[in-house]
Every structure is written in structure tokens, then in C-alpha cells.
């Protein structure tokens, strides 16, 4: 059963990692990468490294979700969902992938990995967690609240109802006086065309 799960998760990690470069939007690529990392984390759990596996799943799931939300918020390509080419410099990318795969495979196959067994009944996860998080728990808790606030802010900013009204009707700040001109910098009249930086 363990061997079957290992082979299944390995195939899923490789397939979803390959799909990162085959899907046609940044948001879909983020979710494919998240699936690949989750599969790798579960493989670590199968290899008796539950702390590293669960930490990988938690960290990568949050990171990929934040990345997808920011893609929806800020990409010039609307919401990061419109079709686009995800790979540039194709030959260099293929060569770099092959070299990286060969190097990592050689490191795994040729390294003299330790075979020292953990003592029976040792609470490894608790000891490792205390060593890593004991003096830094406040920092990790603060970082967690900050990430949560970031995700909530991303959802609010990308919602249909903009800060100053419906997003499809344009967002203008309110006037300084009732019925007055909008405060702040006025949007430039570009004739309906968007100017992109670096396009000149």
C-alpha cells in the first residue's frame, strides 16, 4: 500500500509540475504548482518525515493561494486567466530542466545517506518543533496573522464592488465637498487605450 501511494504521489507531483508550464494562465499555473508541492509533502510523510511534509503542505498551499490572489488583483492580463504563453526561452528552459533533473538524480543515487534509526518511542516531531519554534513562536504567529490579513485584503481589492463604487463603472474618490469634483489625481484620458510600461 505504501509503495502504491508513493508511486501515485510521485506521478502526480511530476505531472502537475509539468502542467505548470503547459497551462495558459498564471492562476492555473499557481494551482498546478500547489498540487505538485502537496504531493511532495505527502511523500515526505510516507518517508517518516511528517514535520517536513506537513510544513511543506501548509507553507506551499498558503504561498500559492496568495500568489493566485495577487495575480487576479494586479496582472495586466485580466485576472491572470486569459490565455498566455507560460514558457519563454524554450531551448534554454528545456536544457536547464534536464541539467537540474540529472544533477538532483545523481545526488540522490550517489549520496551516502545515513541509516541511523530513531530510538524507539522518541517524540521526534515534538522535539523538532520545540527546537525550531520554541523561542520564535510569537514571530510565527505574527506572520500567520499578517498572511491572513493579506489574503483578506486581496479578496476585498479584487471584488466587484471597488473602493469607491462598482469596479466596472470606474473607481473615483469622493469629492471634498458634497457633489464636488473627485479628490486627488484625475485619471488621464487615454482615448480608451491602456499604456503599458516598457512598450515604447
C-alpha positions in Angstrom: 0.0 0.0 0.0 2.8 2.4 0.9 4.7 1.6 -2.3 1.5 2.2 -4.4 0.9 5.6 -2.6 4.5 6.6 -3.2 4.3 5.8 -6.9 1.0 7.5 -7.3 2.1 10.7 -5.4 5.3 10.8 -7.4 3.5 10.6 -10.7 1.1 13.3 -9.5 4.0 15.6 -8.5 5.7 15.1 -11.8 2.5 15.5 -13.9 1.3 18.6 -12.1 4.8 20.1 -12.2 4.9 19.6 -16.0 1.4 21.1 -16.2 2.7 24.3 -14.7 4.4 25.0 -18.0 1.6 23.8 -20.1 -1.5 25.7 -18.8 -2.3 29.0 -20.3 -2.7 31.3 -17.3 -0.8 32.3 -14.2 -3.6 31.4 -11.8 -3.9 27.9 -13.2 -0.1 27.5 -13.0 -0.2 28.6 -9.4 -2.8 25.9 -8.5 -0.9 23.2 -10.5 2.3 24.1 -8.6 0.4 23.9 -5.3 -0.8 20.4 -6.2 2.8 19.4 -7.0 4.1 20.7 -3.7 1.2 19.0 -1.8 2.1 15.6 -3.4 5.8 16.1 -2.4 4.8 16.9 1.1 2.7 13.7 1.3 5.7 11.8 0.0 7.7 13.2 2.9 5.1 12.0 5.3 5.3 8.5 3.8 9.1 8.6 4.2 8.7 9.1 8.0 9.3 12.9 7.9 5.9 14.1 9.0 7.1 17.5 10.2 8.8 18.5 7.0 5.9 17.0 4.9 3.1 18.9 6.8 5.1 22.1 6.9 5.7 21.9 3.2 2.0 21.4 2.6 0.9 24.3 4.8 3.6 26.7 3.6 3.2 26.0 -0.1 -0.6 25.9 0.0 -0.7 29.4 1.6 2.0 30.7 -0.7 0.3 29.5 -3.9 -3.1 30.8 -2.8 -1.6 34.3 -2.1 0.2 34.2 -5.5 -3.0 33.3 -7.3 -4.9 36.1 -5.5 -2.2 38.7 -6.4 -2.3 37.5 -10.0 -6.1 38.2 -10.0 -5.5 41.6 -8.5 -2.6 43.1 -10.3 -2.0 41.3 -13.7 -2.4 43.4 -16.8 -3.7 40.3 -18.4 -7.3 40.4 -16.8 -7.3 38.4 -13.6 -4.3 36.3 -14.9 -6.9 34.0 -16.5 -6.7 34.9 -20.2 -4.6 32.6 -22.4 -0.9 33.4 -22.5 2.4 31.7 -23.2 3.9 30.4 -19.9 7.3 29.5 -21.1 10.0 31.8 -22.6 13.4 30.9 -24.0 12.2 27.3 -24.7 15.5 25.7 -25.5 17.3 27.2 -22.5 14.4 26.1 -20.3 14.5 22.6 -21.5 18.2 22.4 -21.1 18.1 23.8 -17.6 15.4 21.4 -16.6 17.4 18.4 -17.9 20.6 19.5 -16.1 18.7 20.1 -12.9 17.0 16.7 -13.1 20.2 14.9 -13.8 22.1 16.7 -11.0 19.4 16.0 -8.4 19.0 12.4 -9.5 22.8 11.9 -9.2 22.8 13.5 -5.8 20.0 11.1 -4.6 21.6 7.9 -6.1 25.2 8.6 -5.3 24.9 10.2 -1.8 25.8 8.0 1.2 22.6 8.6 3.2 22.7 8.0 6.9 21.0 4.8 8.2 20.9 5.6 11.9 17.5 4.6 13.3 15.5 6.9 15.6 15.3 5.4 19.1 12.0 3.6 19.9 9.4 5.9 21.5 11.3 9.1 20.7 8.9 12.1 20.1 10.9 13.5 17.2 8.2 15.9 15.9 7.6 17.5 19.3 11.4 17.9 19.9 12.0 19.3 16.5 9.0 21.7 16.8 10.3 22.9 20.2 13.7 23.4 18.8 12.6 25.4 15.8 9.6 27.3 17.2 10.2 27.5 20.9 11.9 30.9 21.1 10.2 32.2 17.9 6.5 31.3 18.4 5.5 35.0 18.6 7.2 35.7 15.2 5.4 32.8 13.5 2.0 33.7 15.0 2.5 37.3 13.8 3.5 36.1 10.3 0.4 34.0 10.2 -1.9 36.9 11.1 -0.1 39.1 8.5 -0.7 36.5 5.8 -4.3 36.1 6.7 -4.8 39.9 6.5 -3.0 39.9 3.1 -5.4 37.2 1.7 -8.5 39.1 3.0 -7.2 42.4 1.5 -6.5 40.7 -1.8 -10.1 39.3 -1.9 -11.6 42.7 -1.0 -9.5 44.6 -3.6 -10.3 42.2 -6.3 -14.1 42.1 -5.6 -16.7 43.6 -8.0 -17.5 46.4 -5.6 -14.5 48.7 -5.8 -13.3 51.0 -3.0 -15.3 53.9 -4.4 -18.1 52.1 -6.2 -18.6 49.2 -8.7 -15.4 48.3 -10.4 -16.9 48.1 -13.8 -18.2 51.7 -13.6 -14.7 53.1 -12.7 -13.4 54.0 -9.3 -13.2 57.7 -8.4 -12.6 59.1 -4.9 -15.4 61.1 -3.4 -15.3 64.9 -3.6 -14.1 67.1 -0.8 -17.5 68.7 -0.7 -20.9 67.1 -1.3 -21.3 66.9 -5.1 -17.9 68.4 -5.7 -15.1 67.3 -8.1 -13.4 64.0 -7.2 -10.5 64.5 -4.8 -6.9 63.5 -5.8 -5.3 62.9 -9.1 -7.8 62.8 -12.0 -7.4 59.8 -14.4 -5.8 60.7 -17.7 -7.9 60.5 -20.9 -6.1 57.9 -22.9 -8.8 57.5 -25.6 -9.8 54.1 -24.4 -6.3 52.6 -24.8 -4.0 51.4 -22.0 -0.4 52.4 -22.0 2.0 49.7 -20.9 5.4 50.4 -19.4 8.3 49.2 -21.5 6.2 49.1 -24.6 7.9 52.1 -26.2 
